[in-house]
Structures are given as C-alpha cells and as structure tokens.
C-alpha cells in the first residue's frame, strides 16, 4: 500500500539515507554506484550532442553547407590558393660617377695659392713655419702628412703655371712642371671649401 502520511515518508527517507552509513561496505557500494551513474549520464549526453550536430549540417554565409564527415564546403567553389611572393628589395643605388664640369675659379685659386706657399721656403725656414703658410689651402687629412717634409728638399721654382688636367663637380686635378719633374695636385670640394687634398711628385 502507498504511504499516505508525512511521518511514513520521513521514516522511509531516513532508512534510505542511513543505509550507506550502516557499514563501510554499504558506503563503498554507494560511492561506486554514484560514479557509475555519473559516467553513464556523461556518455549518453555526449552521444545525444553528437547526433544532433551530425543531423543538422552547418550553413555557410554563402549559402552552402559544410559536410560533417569531410569538413569541406558543399555548394561553394573552393577559392584558388593565393601565393604571395615577397616584394623584391630595392637594391641600393650605385655611387654616382663623378660628373665632368668646368674648372671652378675657387679651385684654381686654391691650387695656385697652395703652390705658392709650397715653394715659399727661404733658407732656414722651419717645418712649422712652412706649414703655417700651407694650412689655409690644405685639407685636414693632408696637413699631418706634411709634418714630416723638410722644406729644404722642396723645389723653389716652377717651369710652367699650374693648369687643370681633369675637372668634376667635386674635385679638380692640376699639374705643374718643376725643375725636377711634375707636380700633381688634387683639389677637393669639402664642407669648408676647396682644399688641396692630395699631391704627388712625378719624376
């Protein structure tokens, strides 16, 4: 007969809840039973979720469907693979070749003034005194190399005026005939102006 009173139901509930606590064996059986129930419920839920997702294929934004077995779009043409190649790096521009240009009057004046100071060394002139006259017309790179020159070994006269032999926008080569050969000067255009940057004696 069904239990019709609250007191009867409470007694039944107390017996059910108290059964696992009657002995360690009952407690172990209760824990194992609960674990089995949890596992079964999880497996059933996973299967139900999988069957639902397989029954209704997803629809793409373009109106096609994605098959659940192949993972490919159905009803949509595959887009062509786009291969991108890296843009070619811009090669550094080659150093611009020197451009021929008429002889600058300032370069001509520097060459003549430097040669006059180079030849100006009366007997007894020291190297320091000689360099003092050359300094306004000489580059900072060339000046230290002239400190080892003995003015007594420098010619005192030239046989022909200094004349240009090659001229560009940033440098001019000059030549002058000496008693002992030829003198070649390179006058360069520097931030401080035109200066004798190199010289050599030929012959």
URNORLIN-V443255 format. One record per pair of residues at least 12 apart in sequence whose C-alpha atoms are under 7 Angstrom apart, sorted by the first residue. I is the first residue (numbers start at 0). J is the second residue. Records with the same first field share a line. If there is no record, write none. Layout:
I = J + J
This chain:
53 = 67
63 = 75
97 = 167
98 = 167 + 168
99 = 166 + 167 + 168
100 = 166 + 167 + 168
101 = 166
102 = 166 + 171
105 = 193
106 = 186 + 193
109 = 136 + 193 + 194
110 = 186 + 195
111 = 161
113 = 133 + 136
116 = 132 + 133
117 = 133
118 = 153 + 154 + 155 + 156
119 = 155
120 = 150
124 = 150
126 = 146 + 149 + 150
129 = 150
136 = 194 + 195
137 = 194 + 195 + 196
138 = 194 + 195 + 196
141 = 196 + 197
156 = 177 + 178
157 = 175 + 176 + 177 + 178
158 = 176 + 177 + 178
159 = 175 + 176
160 = 175
161 = 173 + 174 + 175
162 = 174 + 175
169 = 187 + 188
170 = 185 + 186 + 187 + 188
171 = 185 + 186 + 187
172 = 184 + 185 + 186
173 = 185
179 = 202
180 = 201 + 202
181 = 200 + 201 + 202
182 = 199 + 200 + 201
183 = 198 + 199 + 200
184 = 197 + 198 + 199
185 = 197 + 198
